[in-house]
Amino acid sequence: LAATAQLARAHLVNALIDSLVDAVGPDHVLTDPEVRAGFETDWSGRWSGTAAAVVRPADSTQVKSVLAACDEHGASIVPQGGNTGLVGGSVPRPGGQQVILTTARLTELGEPDPATGQVCAGAGVTLAALQTRAREHGWDAGLDLGARDSATVGGIVACDAGGTRAIRYGTARARVGGIEAVLADGTRVSRMNGLLKDNAGLSLEALLVGSEGILGVITEVLWRLVPSPGELTAALVPLSSVPAAVELTARLRESVRTLEALELMTATAMDLSLAYLGASSPAEKAPLYALIECEADDDSLAALSSVLQDAGTADRASVAVDAAGRERLRRIREAIPEAIASRGLSRKYDIGVPAARLSEFVATLDGLVDTYAPGSLLLYFGHLGDGNLHVSVLGAEPDNELIDNAIFSWVAECEGTISAEHGVGFHKARYLSLVRSSAELQAMWAIKRALDPHLILNPGAVLEVE
Ligand SMILES: Cc1cc2nc3c(=O)[nH]c(=O)nc-3n(C[C@H](O)[C@H](O)[C@H](O)COP(=O)(O)OP(=O)(O)OC[C@H]3O[C@@H](n4cnc5c(N)ncnc54)[C@H](O)[C@@H]3O)c2cc1C
């Protein structure tokens, strides 16, 4: 019986592969386990699964054919961009028959429209390519994150990614002027007219932003650029405590109009990064550091200096006005995820907490880690200006879910979110009910079932499969 079932399964897989080959051509259906491997494990190394195949459609018509083939053969699809997501949403789940649909060939990138400041980008265009194109034309992408060389426009929009500059320009949602996507039944939906004001009916684009591949495959995005900021200045500021950091945030927001970034790192996180980079510390010892960036115009510099004077940190700040100096400071913060990854697997929590409760939230973290993951190392860093911290626990047992539960429950108690910018993915689907009511979850399921009745798009991501 087992042999018969195995034969039947092999037959099904073969039929699926034949249909996928019909859809995208033999060169773009990857079945060799060695070739597939790079697509089957995410950047962090923590999440992985086996795919029946990896397919590389060239355009939205081929995306449509891939979805039809999968639907016909009862396979599900995991859309994948740069595979830099950190929550297990971009790789297959254990069990089931899944096909990875990579957007690696959807890389058409238009010229920015000077009248509207918008540019049309294929879902597979990397953030770095978009940033370069924007700068060539005197604009700026208005979004930045450390994974810029691999993370794609489609993945960024699908996660509603934030990054270091959300404090000024908002998250990816604010950058979306239009979307083209293919839904589970192969229907193509597209609103790419670039109108700033267009409230005719429900906004499918709004629904697709942050949908993490569970409602449709995004194939193209009309990206809203921002005017290029002037020269920037950066300051690394030692801080005594989280309440001091929260106070500094309020003062900077109030006074510095051109605040481009406001990042936080603990001394442990900074030391790890410095060791990884082989660099020495540019600042005196402190428990915490804020990295501030703003435009280098007279008003901004005067406002920044006055805030730092009032906070008593002006003399201790390490300030960089030239590009190389700014890059050096920025790199310390940006290299933290790489430094953590170089130490092996870690547990990661991308949480957001209202400013009023941030100090209370952090004060309890040490105790939670001591209790539920004794012997491991806690560090945090992130986007202070947005109340978004990346908490990492290094050295916890790989199957220790007690610490996940403890941290997410505490976030919920602090009226925060278990997912600020990385998405829910597979990792956090089971915890979503901590921060979303059953009415909200029911509404999400109603939308999911209406757009993807056979549940073929990224099953198990965001919404836990019942
Ligand atoms: C070093 C490092 C730094 C990072 N810094 C930040 C940061 O500052 N801010 C931040 O927000 N994130 C950050 N991230 C996380 C990650 O880069 C973002 O989540 C990014 O948006 C993922 O883009 P991607 O193209 O790699 O998507 P993937 O990882 O390939 O996919 C992510 C999710 O989107 C879905 N998806 C991808 N493409 C599509 C598509 N075309 N249509 C529909 N669904 C799709 C996938 O199914 C998956 O659920 C960082 C990651 C790393 C490794």
The ligand as an SDF file (V2000), in Angstrom:
LIG
                    3D

 53 58  0  0  0  0  0  0  0  0999 V2000
   19.8600   42.1310    7.2040 C   0  0  0  0  0  0  0  0  0  0  0  0
   18.3690   42.3400    7.1530 C   0  0  0  0  0  0  0  0  0  0  0  0
   17.8530   43.5770    7.5320 C   0  0  0  0  0  0  0  0  0  0  0  0
   16.4730   43.7920    7.4760 C   0  0  0  0  0  0  0  0  0  0  0  0
   15.9900   45.0070    7.8590 N   0  0  0  0  0  0  0  0  0  0  0  0
   14.6730   45.2340    7.7730 C   0  0  0  0  0  0  0  0  0  0  0  0
   14.1430   46.5010    8.1470 C   0  0  0  0  0  0  0  0  0  0  0  0
   14.8600   47.4010    8.5860 O   0  0  0  0  0  0  0  0  0  0  0  0
   12.8170   46.6900    8.0090 N   0  0  0  0  0  0  0  0  0  0  0  0
   11.9720   45.7050    7.5360 C   0  0  0  0  0  0  0  0  0  0  0  0
   10.7750   45.9400    7.4200 O   0  0  0  0  0  0  0  0  0  0  0  0
   12.4520   44.4900    7.2140 N   0  0  0  0  0  0  0  0  0  0  0  0
   13.7620   44.2330    7.3060 C   0  0  0  0  0  0  0  0  0  0  0  0
   14.2430   42.9920    6.9790 N   0  0  0  0  0  0  0  0  0  0  0  0
   13.3190   41.9250    6.5780 C   0  0  0  0  0  0  0  0  0  0  0  0
   13.1310   41.7870    5.0430 C   0  0  0  0  0  0  0  0  0  0  0  0
   14.1900   42.3200    4.3290 O   0  0  0  0  0  0  0  0  0  0  0  0
   11.8440   42.4590    4.6210 C   0  0  0  0  0  0  0  0  0  0  0  0
   10.7530   41.7780    5.2020 O   0  0  0  0  0  0  0  0  0  0  0  0
   11.6060   42.5030    3.1140 C   0  0  0  0  0  0  0  0  0  0  0  0
   10.4060   43.1850    2.8980 O   0  0  0  0  0  0  0  0  0  0  0  0
   11.5010   41.1430    2.4600 C   0  0  0  0  0  0  0  0  0  0  0  0
   11.5900   41.3050    1.0520 O   0  0  0  0  0  0  0  0  0  0  0  0
   11.9390   40.0490    0.1320 P   0  0  0  0  0  0  0  0  0  0  0  0
   11.8750   40.4610   -1.2900 O   0  0  0  0  0  0  0  0  0  0  0  0
   13.2010   39.4320    0.5680 O   0  0  0  0  0  0  0  0  0  0  0  0
   10.7100   39.1040    0.4410 O   0  0  0  0  0  0  0  0  0  0  0  0
   10.6870   37.5080    0.8190 P   0  0  0  0  0  0  0  0  0  0  0  0
   11.5340   37.3010    1.9920 O   0  0  0  0  0  0  0  0  0  0  0  0
   11.0500   36.7670   -0.4140 O   0  0  0  0  0  0  0  0  0  0  0  0
    9.1840   37.3440    1.1430 O   0  0  0  0  0  0  0  0  0  0  0  0
    8.6110   37.9240    2.2840 C   0  0  0  0  0  0  0  0  0  0  0  0
    7.0930   37.6750    2.2830 C   0  0  0  0  0  0  0  0  0  0  0  0
    6.4870   38.3470    1.1810 O   0  0  0  0  0  0  0  0  0  0  0  0
    5.8580   37.4270    0.2860 C   0  0  0  0  0  0  0  0  0  0  0  0
    6.1570   37.8970   -1.0730 N   0  0  0  0  0  0  0  0  0  0  0  0
    7.3770   38.1460   -1.6130 C   0  0  0  0  0  0  0  0  0  0  0  0
    7.2320   38.6170   -2.8650 N   0  0  0  0  0  0  0  0  0  0  0  0
    5.9020   38.6530   -3.1100 C   0  0  0  0  0  0  0  0  0  0  0  0
    5.1190   39.0540   -4.2440 C   0  0  0  0  0  0  0  0  0  0  0  0
    5.6700   39.5040   -5.3550 N   0  0  0  0  0  0  0  0  0  0  0  0
    3.7660   38.9470   -4.1440 N   0  0  0  0  0  0  0  0  0  0  0  0
    3.1770   38.5030   -3.0170 C   0  0  0  0  0  0  0  0  0  0  0  0
    3.8620   38.1150   -1.9290 N   0  0  0  0  0  0  0  0  0  0  0  0
    5.2190   38.1890   -1.9800 C   0  0  0  0  0  0  0  0  0  0  0  0
    6.4580   36.0660    0.6250 C   0  0  0  0  0  0  0  0  0  0  0  0
    5.5580   35.0140    0.3190 O   0  0  0  0  0  0  0  0  0  0  0  0
    6.7220   36.2120    2.1140 C   0  0  0  0  0  0  0  0  0  0  0  0
    5.5300   35.9600    2.8320 O   0  0  0  0  0  0  0  0  0  0  0  0
   15.6200   42.7440    7.0460 C   0  0  0  0  0  0  0  0  0  0  0  0
   16.1460   41.5130    6.6690 C   0  0  0  0  0  0  0  0  0  0  0  0
   17.5050   41.2980    6.7290 C   0  0  0  0  0  0  0  0  0  0  0  0
   18.0390   39.9640    6.3000 C   0  0  0  0  0  0  0  0  0  0  0  0
  1  2  1  0
  2  3  1  0
  2 52  2  0
  3  4  2  0
  4  5  1  0
  4 50  1  0
  5  6  2  0
  6  7  1  0
  6 13  1  0
  7  8  2  0
  7  9  1  0
  9 10  1  0
 10 11  2  0
 10 12  1  0
 12 13  2  0
 13 14  1  0
 14 15  1  0
 14 50  1  0
 15 16  1  0
 16 17  1  0
 16 18  1  0
 18 19  1  0
 18 20  1  0
 20 21  1  0
 20 22  1  0
 22 23  1  0
 23 24  1  0
 24 25  2  0
 24 26  1  0
 24 27  1  0
 27 28  1  0
 28 29  2  0
 28 30  1  0
 28 31  1  0
 31 32  1  0
 32 33  1  0
 33 34  1  0
 33 48  1  0
 34 35  1  0
 35 36  1  0
 35 46  1  0
 36 37  1  0
 36 45  1  0
 37 38  2  0
 38 39  1  0
 39 40  1  0
 39 45  2  0
 40 41  1  0
 40 42  2  0
 42 43  1  0
 43 44  2  0
 44 45  1  0
 46 47  1  0
 46 48  1  0
 48 49  1  0
 50 51  2  0
 51 52  1  0
 52 53  1  0
M  END
$$$$
